[in-house]
């Protein structure tokens, strides 16, 4: 199965040995924000309802989940 441009971009970020985990998360969140913006613009125009944007978001969100970035860091635990 061919790899999409977003899958390649995400894979490149995850495999970048020069980026720390926080840098990878930051870059993935930038991509996520861009993809959501494009999706929002598409829903407000005559663009197709899904031009692969859902798949792109899914790829990004999975990578963030794999980096445990979807778990918000809170302050000290309270009992």
N, C-alpha and C positions, 0 to 999 in steps of 0.2 A: 504494500500500500504506500503510495507516495506521501511524503512529508510536506506539510503546508509551510508557508513562509513564517507564520507565527510559531509553529512547533520548532522550526529551526532557530528562530530568534530566542525562544525560551530555553532551548537546549544549550545554545551558546552562552547564555547568561549563567545557567546552572553549572556549566563546565568551566567557566572562567576562573582559573586558578589565582588571578590577581585580585578578584573581588572577594571581600569578606561576606559572610552570610547577610549582614545588615545591608551591604551594598547591593547584593542580589535582590533582596526583598524590596529595597527602594526602587530599583530599576523595574522589577516586575509590577510594582504598584503604579509606576508611571505608565507602563504599557496598559495596565488594567484601566486606568483613568482615561487614557486615549481611546481605548476600545469602547468604553462605555459612552464617551462623548460622541464617537462616530455612530454608535448604535442609536443614541438619543436623536441625533441629527437625522438619521435614516428613518426613524419612526415619525418624524415631523415633516418629511418630504415625500416625494413620489418614489423614493428608492424602494427596492424590494424589501419586504419585511425582514428577511434574513439572508444576507449576502455572506454567510459564513461567520458573521460576527459572534453568534452564540458559541460556535465552536472555538473561536479565538479566545473568548472570555473563559470558556471551560478549561482550556489548556493553561491559561495564566493562573486561574484560581486553583487548579490542581497543583501547579508548581508552588504557589504560595502555601497551600496546605501541606505539601511535602516538606517545606522549610519551617513548618509550624508557625507561619506568619499569620494564620487566621485565628490564632489564639491571642487575644489581647493581653498584653502584660499589664497587670494591675499593681498597685502599691502593696505594702505589707498586708498579709492576710489578717482578716479580723475574725474573731471568734464570736 
